Amino acid sequence: MAGNADALRSVIADAASGVALALRGGGGPDAVSGILHPDNPFAPAAVRVLGADVLAPYALGHPPPTAEAGDAQSVRMALAAYPPGADASEVSVWSYGGLAEAARRFLPADGALPPVPDADMAWTGTDPWQRLAHRVSQLAALAVPGLADGLAANLAPRVDDLSRGFVRAVRRRDWLQAAGVGRWLARLPDVPETLGLDTGLVFVGRLGAADPRVDLHVAAAQRFFGRGR
Amino acid sequence: MTAGAPEDSDGADLVDRVADGALGWLDARRDRFRLPADIAEPGVDVDRTLKPLGELAELAGLIASVHPRPELRARAEGLFAFAWAQTVDGGVFAELLRAEPHATYPVEIYGVFARAGLRHPDTDALVDALTRPLSWRVPRSDPTRSLGVLNAEDRTRGGASEAWQDDFAADYARTWLGLLPEPWALDRRAAYGLTHDVFHVTDWGRHRDRLPAEAAGYLRLWLPTWLDCWLDERSWDLAGELLAVAACVDVLDAAGSVDIAAAWRRLAAAQDADGGLPETGAEPRPADPAADFLACYHSTLVAAFAATLARTAPVPALVATEAAR
């Protein structure tokens, strides 16, 4: 079991590195396609963990993958294998929804893709700032232009609270949370200037560099929203 | 309405219980603030003698002049008068200044009493002579410390001149509060500097309107996250100082609900039944009374101070949170 967990972690890390590289212009989405090839038994689970981010490079305008491409197949398999159950958490429903939305946008429309589930949004208004920032960081993959626009609209009024969450995460040296919240803040309007989001993203990216997912979030903030340079 | 405190009567009761318990704890241990007879001799550790007494005087003096409840004011007045008596009505400062004519701390602590109109002629004459040379300004390399020294000058010599105000503004501009840096970069040391920037600028919460609008907006925005961090670490002393700062700016979140009320409840829960509040919750309070005093006196004093500021009327909201965005 431990071996499986390590293998999954390693696939996730490789795919995250590949996406970050693609976002920085150092290779097309194909690199990710190779890592997430369906021959790899951990590919669908890795896709479910990384969510919409496995398709993020296509948001840069690359031509869509063919239906046979490795990542396209793995995304379909992940969507089929991990539909959120009735008792799934809001975060789980949202991240699945992000993957489903990205699949509909970036994959060829020839196969049957599952619908984007209705996800509860009440928490964006009611969560205390600490909890809000934590959940939003878990949904960092949805901070892509044009994706989850409704969520972005609902988070905009909480920009001060998310900024507080960024501060809290950095002070706790929780780089993954800081990078995830920071990526969302990069997308949102009216981030307090005194937060220092740009220097903060650079800081988090450097100190959290050991985790490729931190690097991926910082790369997304830079490439999609021009922050953290 | 109270400033930065729980806003119902239960909330006022809560902060008053904190202040009452803390003052009771300090009063019961006032002998531990006594100065040794050889205070001006070389080798006496002023950090364990004069510094605690000076802090007692500064904060008890504030509580005595602004707390809304007369019995708490009376208790604080008693502690303030005790502190003045310990300095032999200010004569100790003349001794200290003769022994260490270039030290700033005797003038800073004398300034606490001078502010309240308590003077000693010999000390006054020495302060006047010793604070004139340019060298007096040299040790002020840390801008936050500089603000404290400048305030001591103002308190003892009075009549802040234009040059004094320029100096104060220049030093303020180099402090954390003057620069408003990234809030995620605030470490413990910087946080203590920041709280003292606020205390010096507002004269320990007496003149909250002296806080520039940008600084007040910055504090409103980021205090909730700093409080959360240091309460989680059970750093009661620093959390108490941050609550005192919160009272100076009347922190409200976007929804208008007060995050600060929860912080007050956490601090109150950390206060022991005897009124003492340890600096940190990292380990149990020492069994030895002298060690326990050292582990608790500052945070207990700060709790009484913050609880007092939280119960005094805020200045009308100067700015919206937008001011320092």
Interface residues (C-beta under 8 A of the other chain):
Chain A: W129 Q130 P157 R158 D160 D161 S163 R164 G165 F166 V167 R168 V170 R171 R172 A178 D190 P192 E193 T194 L195 G196 T199 G200 F203
Chain B: L180 P181 E182 P183 W184 A185 L186 Y218 L221 W222 P224 T225 W226 D228 C229 D253 A254 T321 A324 R325
